[in-house]
């Protein structure tokens, strides 16, 4: 696996991990506050937004770290 593939894999897995964690927290909170079901639109939206943001942040962090110039 080359460096770019490894970076993409790491970013996607990190994003999915954070998305799963946010979903696990969101389900009981939204169920308690709003009486929503597990696969409600709010919970799915939370998963999608957090997964996308975490993937992008991880990608940026890895890419930024490897492309910095040293003075």
C-alpha positions in Angstrom: 0.0 0.0 0.0 1.4 3.3 -1.0 1.5 6.4 1.2 -1.6 8.1 -0.3 -3.7 4.9 0.0 -2.6 4.5 3.6 -3.5 8.1 4.3 -7.0 7.7 2.8 -7.6 4.5 4.7 -6.5 6.0 8.0 -8.7 9.1 7.4 -11.8 7.1 6.5 -11.4 4.7 9.4 -10.9 7.6 11.8 -13.9 9.3 10.4 -16.1 6.2 10.7 -14.8 5.7 14.3 -15.8 9.2 15.4 -19.1 8.9 13.5 -19.9 5.7 15.3 -19.0 7.3 18.7 -21.2 10.3 18.0 -24.1 8.0 16.9 -23.7 5.9 20.1 -24.0 9.1 22.2 -26.7 10.7 20.0 -29.1 7.8 20.2 -29.8 7.7 24.0 -29.7 11.5 24.2 -32.2 12.1 21.4 -34.3 9.2 22.6 -34.5 10.8 26.1 -35.1 14.3 25.0 -37.2 14.0 21.9 -38.5 10.4 22.1 -36.9 9.5 18.8 -36.3 6.0 17.4 -32.8 4.7 16.9 -32.6 5.3 13.1 -34.3 8.7 13.1 -33.3 11.4 10.7 -31.5 13.3 13.5 -29.3 10.4 14.5 -28.4 9.5 10.9 -27.6 13.2 10.2 -25.4 13.4 13.3 -23.5 10.3 12.1 -23.1 11.7 8.5 -22.0 15.1 9.6 -19.5 13.9 12.2 -18.1 11.2 10.0 -17.5 13.7 7.1 -16.0 16.3 9.4 -13.7 13.8 11.2 -12.5 12.3 7.9 -11.7 15.7 6.5 -10.0 16.8 9.7 -7.9 13.6 9.8 -7.0 13.9 6.1 -6.0 17.6 6.7 -3.9 16.7 9.7 -2.0 13.9 8.1 -1.5 15.8 4.9 -0.4 19.0 6.7 2.0 17.1 8.9 3.7 15.4 5.9 3.9 18.5 3.7 5.3 21.1 6.2 8.6 22.6 5.3 11.2 22.8 7.9 13.2 26.0 8.3 
